[in-house]
Amino acid sequence: MERSAAVTRCRPGQLLPLLMVALLAASLLSGAAGQAPTEVIELTDATFEHDTQAATGQTTGVWCVLLSGRSTDGHRDAVRLWEALAEDEQSEIIYASIDLDANKKTKARFHAVQPPAAILLRDQGMYVYDVPNDEDSKDIIFGFVTGGYTMLPRQTVPPPGSKPKKAEEGSCSVDGADCKKEKDDEAWRDRFYQVLTLVVLAVPLVGAIIFTILYKRWEAAAKKQRREARLAQKAFEAAAAKEAAKDGGKAEGKAEGKAEGKAEAEADPEGSKDGDAAAPAAEKTGDAKTPGDGGKAEAAAKDVQAEQEALGRSTSAKKKRMGKA
């Protein structure tokens, strides 16, 4: 009875302050529930899918995860960038990071992403963006997570336990050792085939150059020999013609002398003695005469001598040029 009396004594005006306090508390609680943490969340293989629900609904919020490793170039700068982004109290983005060097399963799961990279988990997919290393890197990443991601294609999130298909895609193993060896072997094969190709192309070319040089030298020597042979042949023919001209001149002189002596003896028997005495003189005169063939022989000999002198001058000029070179 006392409790009911107390209730009946409560006036409607007294409930208004209680309702206002309840509404204020509810708004504060709802605001606190929608606010993202101001620190970077460190993820591991065990907590990545549990916290982000990347491939199982993404009901825990919008996550921007830094995929990097201690051995990755620019890792420290990327970590400091994520810490600066997480300090924004007005942001609804949850910033997290995972060390791929220490978490091999997650590294294998996102093997297609080249670290350091940011993956934005939202809209039942993921958007991948390379982490910049500029003075305005913070503004770039902030623009990416707040709307710039729409300019990129939405990719399917790999399911947990995914691994690179080395046999099918020819990708490297997770630990990187086989990857380095495979790349080294491939680079060595490429260099070997390049050298082999150069050798195959160079051998015929070098052979053709050597053959051309030898052929030109042989052709020049053969040409010189043919020219010398022609000059020798002309000289021989000129000498033979000259000798034949001398023999022919002697024979004609003797014949003319005998004919003149005989004619004088028949015309003047008394002067036959004088004719007999004049015959030797006529023979001598005939020996001194030279027919037209003798003049031709001398001209040919002069031509041969002129060609030999020209050849000698050309040879000496070539030797001088070779000596200067």
ChimeraX attribute file (.defattr): number of C-alpha atoms within 10 A of each C-alpha:
attribute: neighborCount
match mode: 1-to-1
recipient: residues
	/A:1	6
	/A:2	7
	/A:3	8
	/A:4	8
	/A:5	9
	/A:6	9
	/A:7	10
	/A:8	9
	/A:9	9
	/A:10	10
	/A:11	9
	/A:12	7
	/A:13	8
	/A:14	9
	/A:15	10
	/A:16	11
	/A:17	9
	/A:18	10
	/A:19	11
	/A:20	11
	/A:21	10
	/A:22	12
	/A:23	11
	/A:24	11
	/A:25	12
	/A:26	12
	/A:27	11
	/A:28	11
	/A:29	11
	/A:30	11
	/A:31	10
	/A:32	11
	/A:33	9
	/A:34	11
	/A:35	14
	/A:36	20
	/A:37	19
	/A:38	18
	/A:39	17
	/A:40	21
	/A:41	17
	/A:42	14
	/A:43	20
	/A:44	19
	/A:45	17
	/A:46	11
	/A:47	11
	/A:48	18
	/A:49	17
	/A:50	15
	/A:51	16
	/A:52	23
	/A:53	17
	/A:54	26
	/A:55	17
	/A:56	13
	/A:57	13
	/A:58	19
	/A:59	12
	/A:60	12
	/A:61	18
	/A:62	19
	/A:63	25
	/A:64	24
	/A:65	24
	/A:66	29
	/A:67	25
	/A:68	26
	/A:69	21
	/A:70	12
	/A:71	11
	/A:72	15
	/A:73	12
	/A:74	16
	/A:75	19
	/A:76	14
	/A:77	14
	/A:78	23
	/A:79	18
	/A:80	13
	/A:81	18
	/A:82	23
	/A:83	17
	/A:84	14
	/A:85	21
	/A:86	22
	/A:87	15
	/A:88	14
	/A:89	13
	/A:90	11
	/A:91	17
	/A:92	16
	/A:93	23
	/A:94	23
	/A:95	25
	/A:96	24
	/A:97	24
	/A:98	20
	/A:99	21
	/A:100	23
	/A:101	15
	/A:102	13
	/A:103	15
	/A:104	16
	/A:105	19
	/A:106	25
	/A:107	26
	/A:108	20
	/A:109	18
	/A:110	22
	/A:111	19
	/A:112	12
	/A:113	17
	/A:114	15
	/A:115	21
	/A:116	20
	/A:117	17
	/A:118	29
	/A:119	24
	/A:120	24
	/A:121	26
	/A:122	19
	/A:123	11
	/A:124	16
	/A:125	18
	/A:126	23
	/A:127	22
	/A:128	20
	/A:129	20
	/A:130	15
	/A:131	23
	/A:132	18
	/A:133	12
	/A:134	10
	/A:135	8
	/A:136	9
	/A:137	15
	/A:138	19
	/A:139	11
	/A:140	14
	/A:141	21
	/A:142	14
	/A:143	12
	/A:144	19
	/A:145	21
	/A:146	12
	/A:147	9
	/A:148	12
	/A:149	18
	/A:150	11
	/A:151	9
	/A:152	12
	/A:153	11
	/A:154	17
	/A:155	12
	/A:156	12
	/A:157	17
	/A:158	18
	/A:159	13
	/A:160	17
	/A:161	10
	/A:162	14
	/A:163	18
	/A:164	18
	/A:165	11
	/A:166	12
	/A:167	8
	/A:168	7
	/A:169	8
	/A:170	11
	/A:171	15
	/A:172	19
	/A:173	17
	/A:174	17
	/A:175	12
	/A:176	10
	/A:177	10
	/A:178	13
	/A:179	16
	/A:180	13
	/A:181	12
	/A:182	16
	/A:183	12
	/A:184	12
	/A:185	12
	/A:186	12
	/A:187	11
	/A:188	12
	/A:189	12
	/A:190	12
	/A:191	12
	/A:192	12
	/A:193	11
	/A:194	12
	/A:195	12
	/A:196	12
	/A:197	11
	/A:198	11
	/A:199	12
	/A:200	11
	/A:201	11
	/A:202	12
	/A:203	11
	/A:204	11
	/A:205	12
	/A:206	11
	/A:207	10
	/A:208	12
	/A:209	12
	/A:210	11
	/A:211	12
	/A:212	12
	/A:213	11
	/A:214	12
	/A:215	12
	/A:216	11
	/A:217	12
	/A:218	12
	/A:219	12
	/A:220	12
	/A:221	12
	/A:222	12
	/A:223	12
	/A:224	13
	/A:225	12
	/A:226	12
	/A:227	14
	/A:228	15
	/A:229	12
	/A:230	13
	/A:231	18
	/A:232	14
	/A:233	13
	/A:234	17
	/A:235	20
	/A:236	14
	/A:237	15
	/A:238	22
	/A:239	16
	/A:240	13
	/A:241	20
	/A:242	20
	/A:243	14
	/A:244	14
	/A:245	20
	/A:246	18
	/A:247	13
	/A:248	17
	/A:249	21
	/A:250	19
	/A:251	14
	/A:252	17
	/A:253	21
	/A:254	19
	/A:255	15
	/A:256	17
	/A:257	23
	/A:258	18
	/A:259	14
	/A:260	15
	/A:261	22
	/A:262	16
	/A:263	14
	/A:264	17
	/A:265	17
	/A:266	12
	/A:267	11
	/A:268	13
	/A:269	12
	/A:270	11
	/A:271	14
	/A:272	17
	/A:273	13
	/A:274	14
	/A:275	23
	/A:276	16
	/A:277	12
	/A:278	17
	/A:279	21
	/A:280	15
	/A:281	15
	/A:282	21
	/A:283	21
	/A:284	15
	/A:285	15
	/A:286	19
	/A:287	19
	/A:288	12
	/A:289	16
	/A:290	17
	/A:291	12
	/A:292	10
	/A:293	16
	/A:294	20
	/A:295	14
	/A:296	15
	/A:297	21
	/A:298	15
	/A:299	13
	/A:300	19
	/A:301	20
	/A:302	14
	/A:303	16
	/A:304	20
	/A:305	15
	/A:306	12
	/A:307	15
	/A:308	16
	/A:309	12
	/A:310	12
	/A:311	16
	/A:312	11
	/A:313	12
	/A:314	12
	/A:315	11
	/A:316	12
	/A:317	12
	/A:318	11
	/A:319	12
	/A:320	11
	/A:321	9
	/A:322	9
	/A:323	8
	/A:324	7
	/A:325	6
